[in-house]
Amino acid sequence: MFGTQLEYLKVKAPPKNNKHLKLVNHIFSDKNKTSNFIGQTLSKNSSKKNLSPKFIAYKNTQEKKFLDFTSEIKECYNDPFTLYEL
């Protein structure tokens, strides 16, 4: 009885699956090529080339506004960066 419980509790490693990214007629299997493609796509999609002139004008206006990041809250994420963290 005890032996069957131990067999039941054994942890099996998940099978190693090949990771693929399929786009239209191309399949990416290599991790580096996949990550490079995703990075290039994100860069292209977030480019100003994809924004309307009206939004770009609004964005530029908003980015000129001063933001006050000072806080009296003593949370660790408000501490200055250490040289080690950089």
C-alpha positions as CSV (number, residue, x, y, z in Angstrom):
1,M,0.0,0.0,0.0
2,F,2.7,2.5,1.0
3,G,4.7,1.6,-2.1
4,T,1.8,2.4,-4.5
5,Q,1.4,5.8,-2.8
6,L,5.0,6.6,-3.5
7,E,4.6,5.6,-7.1
8,Y,1.6,7.9,-7.3
9,L,3.6,10.8,-5.9
10,K,6.5,10.6,-8.3
11,V,6.8,13.8,-10.3
12,K,7.4,13.3,-14.0
13,A,9.1,15.9,-16.0
14,P,7.0,17.4,-18.7
15,P,7.8,16.3,-22.2
16,K,10.2,18.6,-24.1
17,N,8.1,20.3,-26.8
18,N,9.6,22.0,-29.7
19,K,8.5,25.7,-29.7
20,H,7.5,27.1,-33.1
21,L,6.2,30.4,-34.4
22,K,4.1,30.0,-37.5
23,L,3.4,33.1,-39.6
24,V,1.5,32.8,-42.9
25,N,4.0,30.7,-44.9
26,H,7.0,30.7,-42.6
27,I,7.8,28.6,-39.5
28,F,10.4,29.8,-37.0
29,S,12.0,27.0,-34.9
30,D,15.2,28.7,-33.8
31,K,14.9,30.6,-30.6
32,N,17.2,33.4,-31.8
33,K,15.4,33.9,-35.1
34,T,12.0,33.8,-33.3
35,S,13.0,36.4,-30.7
36,N,14.6,38.6,-33.3
37,F,11.5,38.5,-35.5
38,I,9.3,39.3,-32.5
39,G,11.6,42.2,-31.5
40,Q,11.6,43.6,-35.1
41,T,7.8,43.3,-35.2
42,L,7.3,45.1,-31.9
43,S,9.8,47.8,-33.0
44,K,7.9,48.3,-36.3
45,N,4.5,48.3,-34.7
46,S,5.5,50.9,-32.1
47,S,7.2,53.2,-34.7
48,K,5.9,56.7,-35.3
49,K,5.2,55.5,-38.9
50,N,2.2,53.7,-37.6
51,L,0.7,56.7,-35.7
52,S,-1.7,59.2,-37.1
53,P,-0.5,62.8,-37.4
54,K,-3.2,63.9,-34.9
55,F,-2.0,61.4,-32.3
56,I,1.7,62.4,-32.8
57,A,0.8,66.0,-32.2
58,Y,-1.2,65.0,-29.0
59,K,1.7,62.7,-27.9
60,N,4.3,65.5,-28.4
61,T,2.2,68.0,-26.4
62,Q,1.7,65.5,-23.5
63,E,5.4,64.6,-23.4
64,K,6.4,68.2,-22.9
65,K,4.4,68.4,-19.6
66,F,6.5,68.2,-16.4
67,L,5.9,65.1,-14.3
68,D,6.6,65.3,-10.6
69,F,7.8,62.0,-9.4
70,T,8.7,63.0,-5.8
71,S,6.9,61.1,-3.1
72,E,6.8,60.9,0.7
73,I,5.9,57.3,0.6
74,K,8.8,55.2,1.9
75,E,8.6,52.2,-0.4
76,C,11.8,50.4,-1.6
77,Y,10.9,51.2,-5.2
78,N,11.2,54.9,-4.4
79,D,14.8,54.5,-3.2
80,P,17.6,55.8,-5.4
81,F,19.4,53.2,-7.5
82,T,22.6,51.8,-6.2
83,L,25.7,51.3,-8.3
84,Y,25.2,47.6,-7.9
85,E,21.6,47.8,-9.4
86,L,22.8,49.7,-12.4
